[in-house]
Amino acid sequence: MTTSTRTVSGDAGTGSGPVVVTGLGVAAPNGLGVEEYWRAALAGRSGIAPITRFDPAGYSVRIAGQLDIEPKKHLPGRLLPQTDHMTRLALIAAEEALADAGADPKEMPAHAAGVVTAASGGGFEFGQRELEALWSKGGNHVSAYQSFAWFYPVNTGQVSIRHDMRGPGSALVAEQAGGLDAISKACRNVRAGTALMLAGGVDGSLCPWSLVCMTKSGRLSNATDPDRAYLPFDAAASGHVPGEGGALLVLEARAAARERGARILGEIAGYASTFDPRPGSGREPGLRRAVELALADARITAADVDVVFADAAGVPDLDRIEAATLAAVFGPRGVPVTAPKSLTGRLLGGGASLDVASALLGLRDGVIPPTAAAVHCAYADEIDLVTGAPREARLGTALIVARGYGGFNSALVVRR
Amino acid sequence: MPGISEQRPREPRRVVVTGVGVVAPGGIGTKQYWELLTSGTTATRTISLFDATPFRSRIAAECDFDPIAAGLSRREIRRWDRTTQFAVVAAREALADSGAVGEMDPHRTGVMLGTACGMTQSLDREYAVVSDQGATWLVDEEHAVPYLYDYFLPSSMATEIAWMAEAEGPVGVVSTGCTSGLDVVGHAVDLVRDGMADVMVAGASDAAISPITVACFDAIKATSPRNDEPESASRPFDRTRNGFVLGEGAAVFVLEEYEHARRRGAHVYAEVAGHASRCNAYSMTGLRSDGKEMADAIGAALGQARLNPHDIDYVNAHGSATKQNDRHETAAFKLSLGRHAYDVPVSSIKSMIGHSLGAICSLEVAACALAIEHSVIPPTANLNEPDPECDLDFVPLVARERELGAVLSVASGFGGFQSAIVLTSPGRKAA
């Protein structure tokens, strides 16, 4: 499964060779924009707080990683009536990622640039408004934009239009795991000959209706203290906090990126995805296989990995499985593990690509961003969890792990 | 250190269709589906799933779906949205048809499903409950059903099918609006070609005949208001066409690596020889009149299949029967297929089973596989007055017998997505 043997997949192109990241765009509850987010992540500054977008008093979940923006400051007015909050965040991140890469698809040949995003529930706040109009006032009050403002690939569509990206376009859904799946799919497009792909996920459309739906996952924390609401790997873990945002990555073939003199943040070196067997089947969960297959795909061994960005579910059973998996693959405390998402909440389709962005920034700066200071690792015999303060380290290779509600496991390897 | 991949042969892995399952308007199961399509009968009618009286377009192609008769338990019916129910029933048929059950290694088996609208019918219905018919923005958590997160995430149906198929390889959902059903097959094929799985259960499902969907399309006048003549309302390529007719349904395939299928002596419907997608980067709903992006997707799919335009024996059109789509598509065929566009038969089965959004492209791929299998081209129903701007051979009204070596199916959707897929006959010598 190396890149060099995969020449006829996804499209009719002939490109091959390693795929690298040349640009990042980030929208996170603790920082809008790559550097603002990164400063917050290293400082351990959290974006988790009581919900203010609506009155959460009547709900069992009242804490979130909310990301509020002044849309007019960032986007042309004509886009506002037709976009959900989630899509606005995606458009902001896309613009930053392309600028960061020094690439303008408008200047590129037609069909040379494409987009793959991860989604979860779509533009849900927009959708709630239209459902409200439908049920309270009638069908003829539903917006002409509803058909696409809510739908799952809306971010791909709007980003492709704004930046004239006429190459391959797609959207994947596997909850948190989808972010890594989207990056892998875009890598395939690059290997098949598309010059530039924008990939990842930006999600989050917090409204009463989405909150109630998410609550029914049974995995959200009912805590009211923002600092104690999402404590992955802690003995007091009681679920997670939903959040908004994510990251988009610019991907190119390494040879082409070098040729145009682009700055290279790292290589997407390996990937795998697996699925958990039906609960009660007695078969082993798929997480370990996802990790091992991703390492094999990158043609490395566990010893080559310098840091792991954990899925960090914050649900005791799931934390235990992940800690045991990492201990089995890397040896007890065999590799530093971190979960900067403890400062943002879990971002649905956006969380995994934000972890990839964090990993790449960590490789760049030789530093591991910490897990929230409030976390006291209950699995200290199994994993070396970096908490409270960043840890400086020479980092060459990072593994990112993501699990999606319903049984999805994905793992991705990046290296310098 | 030698990587696992270095032992892998450099010959690209080929992917074939070895099982087909269908839930469609006019019938459950491939047999009834094929009978409907080849007889040129239409399944479009007045909406019966809810009271559509207040809406502009009150017609749809509905499935006569009895979940109990289809083998679902009461518990499943209560928990699963109609979209999931369709997908499960179609997947069961596909798996049984393939004969692969018991011969699939769970670690090497995956599931990919497409959908445009996911569990919209349940979300629509439950919203009315928790909001007291839209009266309160702060919806009531206490009255919410426990399945809401499964309705929130369209990937929940992939979970159900993965459990059913005992698949522990790559699993997920591809959602690209009305091209979902084609893109999901392409994506699943890529995963097999890349060596990530040997068998993929892949297809698409949508059951979006609900008030919010009907209202959405009313708002942009995309659907046909020909409420007095529901049976003949979907008129692709006809001068009198005035929009698409909403549909619902599912089609699921067993896609298998060629050697894997050959070793177990599987029946092969067709090989998926090429696919590609493009964004038009133009509009979330509109199409450029030149058809350039669709043409480019067709060209890329043909290139991957190593075929020339004249190798294509049949084109399954998107043919949604909106004014702009049918013109756009005609232009795209001329641009990509050249003179052959005028010779090759092109038809739209949406004339019979309506436009089931994300599901339709998988239903169309199923029609292509069955067309190859039976050497019959399904017709375009309701095509009585050809539009002079759509001047190709659209196979009006009556099916045609013809040996099919290679067929092309295309799709166009909101978000600007344009996709193409090429299927070849197992009897055809691969390039």
Interface residues (C-beta under 8 A of the other chain):
Chain A: M1 T2 T5 R6 T7 V8 S9 G10 D11 A12 F54 D55 G58 Y59 S60 Q82 A110 H111 G114 V115 A119 S120 G121 G122 F124 G127 Q128 E130 L131 E132 A133 L134 W135 S136 K137 G138 G139 N140 V142 S143 A144 Y145 Q146 S147 F148 F151 Y152 P153 V154 T156 G157 Q158 S160 I161 H163 D164 M165 R166 G167 P168 G169 S170 A171 L172 V173 A174 E175 A177 G178 D181 K185 R188 P208 W209 S210 V212 C213 M214 T215 K216 S217 G218 A272 S273 T274 F275 D276 P277 R278 R283 G286 R289 A296 D297 R299 T301 G404 Y405 G406 G407 F408
Chain B: M1 G3 I4 S5 E6 R8 R10 P12 P54 F55 R56 P106 H107 G110 V111 A116 C117 G118 L123 D124 Y127 A128 V130 S131 Q133 G134 A135 W137 L138 V139 D140 E141 A144 V145 P146 Y147 L148 Y149 D150 Y151 F152 L153 P154 S155 S156 A158 T159 A162 W163 E166 A167 E168 G169 P170 V171 G172 V173 V174 S175 T176 G177 D183 G186 H187 D190 R193 D194 G195 M196 P211 I212 V214 A215 C216 F217 D218 A219 I220 A222 G274 A276 S277 R278 C279 N280 A281 Y282 S283 M284 T285 K292 E293 D296 G299 A300 A301 L302 G303 Q304 F414 G415 G416 F417
